[in-house]
């Protein structure tokens, strides 16, 4: 059975929101991911969560 085993769809909560056009071609996947990162205008500290402290983090 070829990859993917399920049909992937757009999810606005995911990053990147759209899956690559071809999940079998590493160059397509890399270009897709690079384009998504290039489109990011700002990044936030993902550890900065309301109510979290330094002791809340688990590694």
Secondary structure, DSSP 8 states (H G I E B T S, - for coil): --S-SS-----TTSSSSS--S-SS-HHHHHHHHHHHHHT------TT--TT--TTT---
